[in-house]
Amino acid sequence: MIEEVGSVVELKGKGIATVLCEKQSFCDHCASMESCQVGSDGRSRMVEALNLLGARVGDRVKLATSSRTFLQSSFILYIVPLLFLLLGAVSGKFLGGYLKIPLDPDLLAAIIGIAFLCGSFVLIRVGSRAIPRDLTMPRVVEILQED
């Protein structure tokens, strides 16, 4: 289970809250820490979460998402495009040698590989709309008491 703590800054319809989360200490050792800065201060980011507990604006909350959901999303976003790129490059190399066109097979492999890569991003974007948001969104699991 991956957990974050933040403050509710906005409530949206159908039980969705926008939560401002600050980076945790383990972010300092992450390879992507430089590219993950979303907030204007470089230390915070906005996260939409299911608010089934009824947290209100200003409440400090704990968010959680399952490791399984996180890993599935990471696989779809990183590995699937890589596989499409490789499939396109191999197909282009094969077609370049088989069709005897006046184009270098390596160039054709690069062109088709990039086309497959772009196509994978389109497929992921369209396919992600078919997945219900409540299956992938983090959830408010606890409303924390202020000390």
DSSP file (Angstrom, degrees, kcal/mol; ACC not computed):
  #  RESIDUE AA STRUCTURE BP1 BP2  ACC     N-H-->O    O-->H-N    N-H-->O    O-->H-N    TCO  KAPPA ALPHA  PHI   PSI    X-CA   Y-CA   Z-CA
    1    1 A M              0   0    0      0, 0.0     2,-0.5     0, 0.0    65,-0.2   0.000 360.0 360.0 360.0 129.7    0.0    0.0    0.0
    2    2 A I  E     -A   65   0A   0     63,-3.0    63,-2.1     2,-0.0     2,-0.3  -0.890 360.0-170.5-102.2 125.9    1.4    3.4   -1.0
    3    3 A E  E     +A   64   0A   0     -2,-0.5     2,-0.3    61,-0.2    61,-0.2  -0.900  12.4 178.4-123.6 147.8    0.3    6.2    1.3
    4    4 A E  E     -A   63   0A   0     59,-2.1    59,-3.3    -2,-0.3     2,-0.4  -0.957  17.9-141.3-138.6 155.4    0.5   10.0    1.2
    5    5 A V  E     +A   62   0A   0     -2,-0.3    17,-0.9    17,-0.3     2,-0.3  -0.960  36.1 137.2-119.6 139.1   -0.7   12.8    3.6
    6    6 A G  E     -AB  61  21A   0     55,-2.4    55,-3.0    -2,-0.4     2,-0.4  -0.933  46.7 -93.0-162.3-175.6   -2.1   16.0    2.4
    7    7 A S  E     -AB  60  20A   0     13,-2.0    13,-3.0    -2,-0.3     2,-0.4  -0.930  34.9-117.9-116.6 137.3   -4.7   18.7    2.8
    8    8 A V  E     + B   0  19A   0     51,-2.5    50,-2.8    -2,-0.4    11,-0.2  -0.585  35.7 169.4 -72.6 126.0   -8.0   18.9    0.9
    9    9 A V  E     +     0   0A   0      9,-2.9     2,-0.3    -2,-0.4    10,-0.2   0.570  62.8  15.5-112.8 -16.1   -8.1   22.1   -1.2
   10   10 A E  E     - B   0  18A   0      8,-1.4     8,-3.2    46,-0.1     2,-0.5  -0.977  59.3-143.7-159.3 143.3  -11.2   21.4   -3.4
   11   11 A L  E     - B   0  17A   0     -2,-0.3     2,-0.2     6,-0.2     6,-0.2  -0.939  20.5-170.0-109.4 132.0  -14.2   19.2   -3.5
   12   12 A K  E  >  - B   0  16A   0      4,-3.7     4,-1.1    -2,-0.5     3,-0.4  -0.704  34.5 -75.3-113.1 168.5  -15.5   18.0   -6.8
   13   13 A G  T  4 S+     0   0    0     -2,-0.2     3,-0.3     1,-0.2    -1,-0.2  -0.106 105.8  28.2 -62.0 160.1  -18.7   16.2   -7.7
   14   14 A K  T  4 S-     0   0    0      1,-0.2    -1,-0.2    36,-0.0    37,-0.1   0.842 132.5 -54.8  59.1  42.2  -19.4   12.6   -7.0
   15   15 A G  T  4 S+     0   0    0     -3,-0.4    36,-4.3     1,-0.2     2,-0.5   0.830  95.0 138.9  70.4  35.4  -17.1   12.2   -4.0
   16   16 A I  E  <  -BC  12  50A   0     -4,-1.1    -4,-3.7    -3,-0.3     2,-0.4  -0.949  29.3-169.8-115.9 132.4  -13.8   13.4   -5.5
   17   17 A A  E     -BC  11  49A   0     32,-2.8    32,-2.7    -2,-0.5     2,-0.6  -0.933  19.4-137.0-119.2 142.5  -11.4   15.6   -3.5
   18   18 A T  E     -BC  10  48A   0     -8,-3.2    -9,-2.9    -2,-0.4    -8,-1.4  -0.889  28.3-165.7 -95.7 124.0   -8.4   17.5   -4.8
   19   19 A V  E     -BC   8  47A   0     28,-3.4    28,-2.5    -2,-0.6     2,-0.7  -0.927  18.1-141.3-118.2 132.6   -5.6   17.0   -2.2
   20   20 A L  E     -BC   7  46A   0    -13,-3.0   -13,-2.0    -2,-0.4     2,-0.4  -0.837  28.5-171.3 -91.3 112.6   -2.4   19.0   -2.0
   21   21 A C  E     -BC   6  45A   0     24,-2.9    24,-2.3    -2,-0.7     2,-0.3  -0.839  14.6-141.3-108.5 142.3    0.4   16.5   -1.0
   22   22 A E  E     - C   0  44A   0    -17,-0.9   -17,-0.3    -2,-0.4    22,-0.2  -0.771  33.3 -98.4 -97.6 148.1    3.9   17.3    0.0
   23   23 A K        -     0   0    0     20,-2.9     2,-0.1    -2,-0.3    -1,-0.1  -0.320  39.0-132.1 -62.2 144.9    6.8   15.1   -1.1
   24   24 A Q    >   -     0   0    0      1,-0.1     3,-1.4    -3,-0.0     4,-0.4  -0.399  26.4 -99.1 -91.9 173.3    7.9   12.6    1.4
   25   25 A S  G >  S+     0   0    0      1,-0.3     3,-1.4     2,-0.2     4,-0.3   0.817 119.8  63.9 -65.5 -30.4   11.5   12.0    2.5
   26   26 A F  G >  S+     0   0    0      1,-0.3     3,-0.9     2,-0.2    -1,-0.3   0.687  88.2  71.7 -69.3 -14.0   11.8    8.9    0.2
   27   27 A C  G X  S+     0   0    0     -3,-1.4     3,-1.2     1,-0.2    -1,-0.3   0.778  83.6  70.0 -67.3 -25.7   11.3   11.3   -2.8
   28   28 A D  G <  S+     0   0    0     -3,-1.4    -1,-0.2    -4,-0.4    -2,-0.2   0.745 102.7  42.5 -64.7 -22.8   14.8   12.6   -2.2
   29   29 A H  G <  S+     0   0    0     -3,-0.9    -1,-0.3    -4,-0.3     2,-0.2   0.373  88.5 114.8-104.0   2.6   16.3    9.3   -3.3
   30   30 A C    X   -     0   0    0     -3,-1.2     3,-1.3    -4,-0.2     4,-0.2  -0.503  66.0-136.8 -78.0 142.1   14.0    8.8   -6.3
   31   31 A A  T 3  S+     0   0    0      1,-0.3     3,-0.3    -2,-0.2    -1,-0.1   0.743 105.5  48.6 -67.8 -22.8   15.5    8.8   -9.8
   32   32 A S  T >> S+     0   0    0      1,-0.2     4,-0.9     2,-0.1     3,-0.6   0.187  74.2 114.5-101.1  16.0   12.6   10.9  -11.1
   33   33 A M  T <4 S+     0   0    0     -3,-1.3     3,-0.3     1,-0.3    -1,-0.2   0.811  74.7  52.4 -62.6 -30.2   12.7   13.5   -8.3
   34   34 A E  T >4 S+     0   0    0     -3,-0.3     3,-0.6     1,-0.2    -1,-0.3   0.841 112.8  43.5 -73.8 -31.9   13.6   16.4  -10.6
   35   35 A S  T <4 S+     0   0    0     -3,-0.6    -1,-0.2     1,-0.2    -2,-0.2   0.492 101.4  70.4 -90.9  -2.8   10.8   15.7  -13.1
   36   36 A C  T 3<  +     0   0    0     -4,-0.9     2,-0.9    -3,-0.3    -1,-0.2   0.379  63.6 117.7 -96.0   3.4    8.1   15.1  -10.4
   37   37 A Q    <   +     0   0    0     -3,-0.6     8,-0.1     1,-0.2     6,-0.1  -0.613  24.7 152.9 -79.5 107.6    7.9   18.8   -9.2
   38   38 A V        +     0   0    0     -2,-0.9     7,-0.2     6,-0.6    -1,-0.2   0.809  46.4  77.2-102.7 -40.0    4.4   19.8  -10.0
   39   39 A G  S >  S-     0   0    0      5,-3.0     3,-1.3     1,-0.1     6,-0.1  -0.267  87.5-114.3 -72.3 160.8    3.7   22.5   -7.4
   40   40 A S  T 3  S+     0   0    0      1,-0.3    -1,-0.1     2,-0.1     5,-0.0   0.753 117.6  53.8 -67.3 -22.8    5.0   26.0   -7.7
   41   41 A D  T 3  S-     0   0    0      3,-0.0    -1,-0.3     1,-0.0    -2,-0.0   0.509 107.7-125.6 -89.0  -3.8    7.2   25.5   -4.7
   42   42 A G  S <  S+     0   0    0     -3,-1.3    -2,-0.1     2,-0.2    -6,-0.1   0.467  96.4  76.5  76.4   0.6    8.7   22.3   -6.1
   43   43 A R  S    S+     0   0    0     -6,-0.1   -20,-2.9   -21,-0.0     2,-0.3   0.404  86.5  56.5-120.4  -2.0    7.7   20.3   -3.0
   44   44 A S  E     -C   22   0A   0    -22,-0.2    -5,-3.0   -24,-0.0    -6,-0.6  -0.876  52.1-171.4-133.3 163.0    4.0   19.7   -3.5
   45   45 A R  E     -C   21   0A   0    -24,-2.3   -24,-2.9    -2,-0.3     2,-0.4  -0.990  25.8-117.2-151.0 152.9    1.6   18.2   -6.0
   46   46 A M  E     -C   20   0A   0     -2,-0.3     2,-0.4   -26,-0.2   -26,-0.2  -0.761  30.7-174.4 -93.3 135.6   -2.2   18.1   -6.5
   47   47 A V  E     -C   19   0A   0    -28,-2.5   -28,-3.4    -2,-0.4     2,-0.4  -0.996  19.0-141.0-131.8 132.2   -3.8   14.7   -6.5
   48   48 A E  E     +C   18   0A   0     -2,-0.4     2,-0.3   -30,-0.2   -30,-0.2  -0.800  32.0 175.1 -89.6 134.8   -7.4   13.8   -7.2
   49   49 A A  E     -C   17   0A   0    -32,-2.7   -32,-2.8    -2,-0.4     2,-0.3  -0.968  38.1 -99.6-140.2 152.8   -8.7   11.1   -4.8
   50   50 A L  E     -Cd  16 139A   0     88,-2.7    90,-2.8    -2,-0.3     2,-0.6  -0.581  31.3-157.9 -70.6 131.3  -12.0    9.3   -4.0
   51   51 A N    >   +     0   0    0    -36,-4.3     3,-0.8    -2,-0.3   -35,-0.1  -0.597  34.9 147.5-114.4  67.9  -13.5   11.0   -0.9
   52   52 A L  T 3   +     0   0    0     -2,-0.6    -1,-0.2    88,-0.3    89,-0.1   0.646  69.8  61.1 -77.7 -14.1  -15.8    8.3    0.4
   53   53 A L  T 3  S-     0   0    0     87,-0.2    -1,-0.2    -3,-0.2    -2,-0.1   0.554 110.5-117.3 -88.6  -8.6  -15.2    9.4    4.0
   54   54 A G    <   -     0   0    0     -3,-0.8    -2,-0.1     1,-0.2    -3,-0.0   0.851  42.7-178.0  78.9  35.0  -16.6   12.9    3.4
   55   55 A A        -     0   0    0      1,-0.1     2,-0.2    85,-0.0    -1,-0.2  -0.363  14.6-142.0 -64.3 147.4  -13.5   15.0    4.1
   56   56 A R    >   -     0   0    0      1,-0.1     3,-2.3   -39,-0.0   -48,-0.3  -0.665  32.6 -72.9-109.3 165.9  -14.1   18.7    3.8
   57   57 A V  T 3  S+     0   0    0      1,-0.3   -48,-0.2    -2,-0.2    -1,-0.1  -0.340 121.8  25.4 -56.8 132.1  -11.9   21.5    2.4
   58   58 A G  T 3  S+     0   0    0    -50,-2.8    -1,-0.3     1,-0.4     2,-0.1   0.146  89.6 130.3  96.7 -17.7   -9.0   22.2    4.9
   59   59 A D    <   -     0   0    0     -3,-2.3   -51,-2.5   -52,-0.1     2,-0.5  -0.420  58.4-129.4 -68.9 142.8   -9.1   18.7    6.4
   60   60 A R  E     -AE   7 144A   0     84,-0.5    84,-2.6   -53,-0.2     2,-0.3  -0.839  38.8-179.7 -91.1 127.1   -5.7   16.9    6.6
   61   61 A V  E     -AE   6 143A   0    -55,-3.0   -55,-2.4    -2,-0.5     2,-0.5  -0.854  30.4-128.9-130.6 160.0   -6.2   13.4    5.1
   62   62 A K  E     -AE   5 142A   0     80,-2.7    79,-2.6    -2,-0.3    80,-1.2  -0.953  25.3-159.9-108.3 127.5   -4.2   10.2    4.4
   63   63 A L  E     -AE   4 140A   0    -59,-3.3   -59,-2.1    -2,-0.5     2,-0.3  -0.781   9.6-175.3-103.7 149.8   -4.5    8.9    0.8
   64   64 A A  E     +AE   3 139A   0     75,-2.0    75,-2.6    -2,-0.3     2,-0.3  -0.999  11.5 179.9-144.7 147.1   -3.7    5.3   -0.2
   65   65 A T  E     -A    2   0A   0    -63,-2.1   -63,-3.0    -2,-0.3     2,-0.1  -0.981  36.6-103.6-139.4 150.6   -3.5    3.4   -3.4
   66   66 A S     >  -     0   0    0     -2,-0.3     4,-2.0   -65,-0.2     5,-0.1  -0.416  19.6-129.0 -75.5 150.2   -2.6   -0.3   -3.8
   67   67 A S  H  > S+     0   0    0      1,-0.2     4,-2.7     2,-0.2     5,-0.2   0.845 109.7  59.2 -63.3 -33.6    0.8   -1.3   -5.0
   68   68 A R  H  > S+     0   0    0      2,-0.2     4,-2.6     1,-0.2    -1,-0.2   0.934 105.7  46.3 -61.9 -47.3   -0.9   -3.5   -7.6
   69   69 A T  H  > S+     0   0    0      1,-0.2     4,-2.4     2,-0.2    -1,-0.2   0.911 113.2  50.6 -61.3 -42.8   -2.7   -0.5   -9.1
   70   70 A F  H  X S+     0   0    0     -4,-2.0     4,-2.2     1,-0.2    -2,-0.2   0.918 112.7  45.3 -61.8 -45.0    0.6    1.5   -9.1
   71   71 A L  H  X S+     0   0    0     -4,-2.7     4,-2.4     2,-0.2    -2,-0.2   0.877 112.0  51.6 -69.7 -37.4    2.5   -1.3  -10.8
   72   72 A Q  H  X S+     0   0    0     -4,-2.6     4,-2.3    -5,-0.2    -2,-0.2   0.927 111.8  47.2 -63.7 -43.7   -0.2   -1.9  -13.4
   73   73 A S  H  X S+     0   0    0     -4,-2.4     4,-2.4     1,-0.2    -2,-0.2   0.909 111.7  50.6 -63.8 -42.0   -0.3    1.7  -14.3
   74   74 A S  H  X>S+     0   0    0     -4,-2.2     4,-2.1     2,-0.2     5,-0.6   0.902 109.8  50.8 -63.1 -41.0    3.5    1.9  -14.5
   75   75 A F  I  X>S+     0   0    0     -4,-2.4     5,-1.9     1,-0.2     4,-1.2   0.930 112.3  46.5 -61.6 -45.8    3.6   -1.1  -16.8
   76   76 A I  I  <5S+     0   0    0     -4,-2.3    -2,-0.2     1,-0.2    -1,-0.2   0.898 116.9  43.7 -65.1 -40.1    1.0    0.4  -19.1
   77   77 A L  I  <5S+     0   0    0     -4,-2.4    -1,-0.2    -5,-0.2    -2,-0.2   0.780 130.5  18.1 -78.6 -26.8    2.7    3.8  -19.2
   78   78 A Y  I  X5S+     0   0    0     -4,-2.1     4,-1.1    -5,-0.2    -3,-0.2   0.812 126.4  39.4-113.4 -45.5    6.3    2.6  -19.6
   79   79 A I  I  X<S+     0   0    0     -4,-1.2     4,-2.6    -5,-0.6     5,-0.2   0.903 109.4  56.5 -81.0 -41.9    6.6   -1.0  -20.8
   80   80 A V  H  ><S+     0   0    0     -5,-1.9     4,-2.3     1,-0.2     5,-0.2   0.932 109.1  46.5 -59.4 -47.9    3.7   -1.1  -23.3
   81   81 A P  H  > S+     0   0    0      0, 0.0     4,-2.5     0, 0.0    -1,-0.2   0.895 111.7  52.7 -60.9 -37.0    5.1    1.8  -25.4
   82   82 A L  H  X S+     0   0    0     -4,-1.1     4,-2.3     2,-0.2    -2,-0.2   0.918 109.4  48.6 -62.8 -42.7    8.6    0.2  -25.3
   83   83 A L  H  X S+     0   0    0     -4,-2.6     4,-2.7     2,-0.2    -1,-0.2   0.899 111.3  49.9 -63.5 -41.0    7.2   -3.0  -26.6
   84   84 A F  H  X S+     0   0    0     -4,-2.3     4,-2.7     2,-0.2    -2,-0.2   0.904 109.5  51.8 -63.9 -41.0    5.3   -1.2  -29.4
   85   85 A L  H  X S+     0   0    0     -4,-2.5     4,-2.4     2,-0.2    -2,-0.2   0.933 112.9  44.6 -60.0 -46.6    8.5    0.6  -30.3
   86   86 A L  H  X S+     0   0    0     -4,-2.3     4,-2.6     2,-0.2     5,-0.2   0.908 112.9  50.9 -65.5 -42.0   10.4   -2.6  -30.5
   87   87 A L  H  X S+     0   0    0     -4,-2.7     4,-2.4     1,-0.2    -2,-0.2   0.915 112.5  46.9 -61.7 -43.5    7.6   -4.3  -32.5
   88   88 A G  H  X S+     0   0    0     -4,-2.7     4,-2.6    25,-0.2    25,-0.4   0.893 112.1  49.8 -65.3 -40.8    7.5   -1.5  -35.0
   89   89 A A  H  X S+     0   0    0     -4,-2.4     4,-2.3    23,-0.2    -2,-0.2   0.918 112.9  45.9 -65.9 -43.4   11.3   -1.4  -35.4
   90   90 A V  H  X S+     0   0    0     -4,-2.6     4,-2.4     2,-0.2    -2,-0.2   0.915 113.9  49.5 -65.3 -42.1   11.5   -5.2  -36.0
   91   91 A S  H  X S+     0   0    0     -4,-2.4     4,-3.0    -5,-0.2     5,-0.2   0.915 111.8  48.7 -62.1 -43.0    8.6   -4.9  -38.4
   92   92 A G  H  X S+     0   0    0     -4,-2.6     4,-2.5    17,-0.2    17,-0.3   0.891 111.0  49.6 -64.1 -40.6   10.2   -2.0  -40.3
   93   93 A K  H  X S+     0   0    0     -4,-2.3     4,-1.5     2,-0.2    -1,-0.2   0.917 113.9  46.2 -64.2 -43.1   13.5   -3.9  -40.5
   94   94 A F  H  X S+     0   0    0     -4,-2.4     4,-2.0     2,-0.2    -2,-0.2   0.934 114.8  46.2 -64.7 -47.0   11.8   -7.0  -41.9
   95   95 A L  H  X S+     0   0    0     -4,-3.0     4,-2.8     1,-0.2     5,-0.3   0.875 108.7  56.6 -64.4 -37.6    9.7   -5.0  -44.3
   96   96 A G  H  < S+     0   0    0     -4,-2.5     4,-0.5     1,-0.2     5,-0.4   0.860 113.9  38.9 -62.8 -36.6   12.7   -3.0  -45.5
   97   97 A G  H  < S+     0   0    0     -4,-1.5    -1,-0.2    -5,-0.2    -2,-0.2   0.786 120.7  45.1 -81.8 -28.8   14.6   -6.2  -46.4
   98   98 A Y  H  < S+     0   0    0     -4,-2.0    -2,-0.2    -5,-0.2    -3,-0.2   0.875 111.3  47.4 -85.1 -39.9   11.5   -8.0  -47.8
   99   99 A L  S  < S-     0   0    0     -4,-2.8    -1,-0.2    -5,-0.2    -3,-0.1   0.638  90.4-140.4 -82.2 -14.3    9.9   -5.3  -50.0
  100  100 A K        +     0   0    0     -4,-0.5    -3,-0.1    -5,-0.3    -4,-0.1   0.908  40.3 162.8  55.2  46.1   13.1   -4.2  -51.8
  101  101 A I        -     0   0    0     -5,-0.4    -1,-0.2    -6,-0.2    -2,-0.0  -0.608  53.4-108.7 -90.5 158.1   12.1   -0.5  -51.7
  102  102 A P  S    S+     0   0    0      0, 0.0     2,-0.4     0, 0.0    -1,-0.1   0.247  89.1 102.2 -74.8  18.7   14.8    2.2  -52.2
  103  103 A L  S    S-     0   0    0     -7,-0.1    -2,-0.2     1,-0.0    -3,-0.1  -0.840  84.5-104.8-103.4 138.1   14.6    3.2  -48.5
  104  104 A D     >  -     0   0    0     -2,-0.4     4,-2.4     1,-0.1     3,-0.3  -0.380  25.4-133.7 -58.8 131.2   17.3    2.1  -46.1
  105  105 A P  H  > S+     0   0    0      0, 0.0     4,-2.3     0, 0.0    -9,-0.2   0.833 105.6  54.1 -58.9 -33.0   15.9   -0.8  -43.9
  106  106 A D  H  > S+     0   0    0      2,-0.2     4,-2.1     1,-0.2     5,-0.1   0.894 109.0  47.5 -68.7 -38.7   17.3    0.9  -40.7
  107  107 A L  H  > S+     0   0    0     -3,-0.3     4,-2.6     2,-0.2    -1,-0.2   0.917 112.3  49.3 -66.7 -42.7   15.5    4.2  -41.6
  108  108 A L  H  X S+     0   0    0     -4,-2.4     4,-2.8     1,-0.2     5,-0.3   0.892 109.4  53.0 -62.5 -39.4   12.3    2.3  -42.3
  109  109 A A  H  X S+     0   0    0     -4,-2.3     4,-2.4   -17,-0.3   -17,-0.2   0.911 110.6  47.1 -61.4 -42.6   12.7    0.5  -38.9
  110  110 A A  H  X S+     0   0    0     -4,-2.1     4,-2.4     2,-0.2     5,-0.2   0.921 113.5  47.8 -65.6 -43.9   13.1    3.9  -37.1
  111  111 A I  H  X S+     0   0    0     -4,-2.6     4,-2.1     2,-0.2    -2,-0.2   0.941 116.5  41.7 -63.9 -48.1   10.1    5.4  -38.9
  112  112 A I  H  X S+     0   0    0     -4,-2.8     4,-2.6     2,-0.2   -23,-0.2   0.881 113.3  54.5 -69.3 -36.7    7.8    2.5  -38.3
  113  113 A G  H  X S+     0   0    0     -4,-2.4     4,-2.2   -25,-0.4   -25,-0.2   0.920 110.8  45.0 -61.2 -43.9    9.1    2.1  -34.7
  114  114 A I  H  X S+     0   0    0     -4,-2.4     4,-2.6     2,-0.2    -1,-0.2   0.873 111.8  53.1 -68.1 -36.6    8.3    5.7  -33.9
  115  115 A A  H  X S+     0   0    0     -4,-2.1     4,-2.4    -5,-0.2    -2,-0.2   0.920 110.6  46.9 -63.7 -42.6    4.9    5.4  -35.6
  116  116 A F  H  X S+     0   0    0     -4,-2.6     4,-2.2     2,-0.2    -2,-0.2   0.893 110.9  53.0 -64.3 -39.4    4.1    2.4  -33.4
  117  117 A L  H  X S+     0   0    0     -4,-2.2     4,-1.6     2,-0.2    -2,-0.2   0.942 111.4  44.9 -60.5 -48.5    5.3    4.3  -30.3
  118  118 A C  H  X S+     0   0    0     -4,-2.6     4,-1.8     1,-0.2    -2,-0.2   0.898 111.8  53.7 -62.7 -40.1    3.0    7.2  -31.1
  119  119 A G  H  X S+     0   0    0     -4,-2.4     4,-2.5     1,-0.2    -1,-0.2   0.861 104.3  55.4 -62.2 -35.5    0.2    4.8  -31.8
  120  120 A S  H  X S+     0   0    0     -4,-2.2     4,-2.6     2,-0.2    -1,-0.2   0.888 105.7  51.6 -65.7 -37.5    0.7    3.1  -28.4
  121  121 A F  H  X S+     0   0    0     -4,-1.6     4,-2.3     2,-0.2    -1,-0.2   0.897 110.7  48.4 -65.2 -38.9    0.3    6.5  -26.7
  122  122 A V  H  X S+     0   0    0     -4,-1.8     4,-2.7     2,-0.2     5,-0.3   0.929 112.1  49.0 -64.8 -45.0   -3.0    7.1  -28.6
  123  123 A L  H  X S+     0   0    0     -4,-2.5     4,-3.0     1,-0.2     5,-0.2   0.901 111.9  48.8 -61.2 -41.5   -4.2    3.6  -27.6
  124  124 A I  H  X S+     0   0    0     -4,-2.6     4,-2.3     2,-0.2    -1,-0.2   0.922 112.3  48.6 -64.7 -43.1   -3.3    4.1  -24.0
  125  125 A R  H  X S+     0   0    0     -4,-2.3     4,-0.7     2,-0.2    -2,-0.2   0.935 117.6  39.9 -62.7 -47.3   -5.1    7.5  -23.9
  126  126 A V  H >X S+     0   0    0     -4,-2.7     3,-0.7     1,-0.2     4,-0.5   0.914 117.0  50.1 -69.0 -43.0   -8.3    6.1  -25.6
  127  127 A G  H >< S+     0   0    0     -4,-3.0     3,-1.0    -5,-0.3     4,-0.5   0.832 102.7  60.3 -65.9 -32.5   -8.2    2.8  -23.6
  128  128 A S  H >< S+     0   0    0     -4,-2.3     3,-0.6     1,-0.3    -1,-0.2   0.767  96.0  62.2 -68.6 -23.5   -7.7    4.6  -20.3
  129  129 A R  H << S+     0   0    0     -4,-0.7    -1,-0.3    -3,-0.7    -2,-0.2   0.746  97.8  57.9 -71.5 -21.7  -11.1    6.4  -20.8
  130  130 A A  T << S+     0   0    0     -3,-1.0    -1,-0.2    -4,-0.5    -2,-0.2   0.654  89.7  86.3 -81.1 -15.9  -12.8    3.0  -20.8
  131  131 A I  S <  S-     0   0    0     -3,-0.6     5,-0.1    -4,-0.5     2,-0.1  -0.737  90.6-113.1 -87.2 126.8  -11.5    2.2  -17.3
  132  132 A P    >>  -     0   0    0      0, 0.0     3,-1.7     0, 0.0     4,-0.5  -0.363  20.6-133.2 -58.7 133.5  -13.6    3.5  -14.5
  133  133 A R  H >> S+     0   0    0      1,-0.3     4,-2.0     2,-0.2     3,-1.2   0.823 100.6  65.9 -59.7 -33.7  -11.8    6.2  -12.6
  134  134 A D  H 34 S+     0   0    0      1,-0.3    -1,-0.3     2,-0.2   -84,-0.1   0.670  94.5  60.4 -68.1 -13.4  -12.6    4.8   -9.2
  135  135 A L  H <4 S+     0   0    0     -3,-1.7    -1,-0.3     1,-0.1    -2,-0.2   0.768 116.8  28.2 -80.0 -25.9  -10.5    1.7  -10.0
  136  136 A T  H << S+     0   0    0     -3,-1.2    -2,-0.2    -4,-0.5    -1,-0.1   0.596  97.5  98.1-112.1 -14.7   -7.3    3.6  -10.4
  137  137 A M  S  < S-     0   0    0     -4,-2.0   -88,-0.1     1,-0.1   -68,-0.0  -0.455  76.2-111.5 -76.8 147.1   -7.7    6.7   -8.2
  138  138 A P        -     0   0    0      0, 0.0   -88,-2.7     0, 0.0     2,-0.4  -0.332  35.4-133.6 -65.8 161.4   -6.2    6.9   -4.7
  139  139 A R  E     -dE  50  64A   0    -75,-2.6   -75,-2.0   -90,-0.2     2,-0.8  -0.907  12.4-116.9-121.7 146.9   -8.7    6.9   -1.9
  140  140 A V  E     + E   0  63A   0    -90,-2.8   -88,-0.3    -2,-0.4   -77,-0.2  -0.750  39.1 171.2 -77.0 114.6   -9.0    9.0    1.2
  141  141 A V  E     +     0   0A   0    -79,-2.6     2,-0.3    -2,-0.8    -1,-0.2   0.584  59.2  16.9-104.8 -13.5   -8.6    6.3    3.9
  142  142 A E  E     - E   0  62A   0    -80,-1.2   -80,-2.7     2,-0.0     2,-0.7  -0.956  58.0-141.0-160.2 138.3   -8.4    8.5    7.0
  143  143 A I  E     - E   0  61A   0     -2,-0.3   -82,-0.2   -82,-0.2     2,-0.2  -0.917  34.7-141.1 -98.4 116.6   -9.2   12.0    8.1
  144  144 A L  E     - E   0  60A   0    -84,-2.6   -84,-0.5    -2,-0.7     2,-0.3  -0.507   8.3-122.8 -84.5 146.2   -6.3   13.0   10.4
  145  145 A Q        -     0   0    0     -2,-0.2     2,-0.2   -86,-0.1    -1,-0.1  -0.684  25.8-119.6 -85.7 137.1   -6.8   15.1   13.6
  146  146 A E              0   0    0     -2,-0.3    -1,-0.0     1,-0.1   -87,-0.0  -0.556 360.0 360.0 -75.0 138.5   -4.9   18.4   13.9
  147  147 A D              0   0    0     -2,-0.2    -1,-0.1     0, 0.0    -2,-0.0   0.418 360.0 360.0 -97.6 360.0   -2.6   18.5   16.9
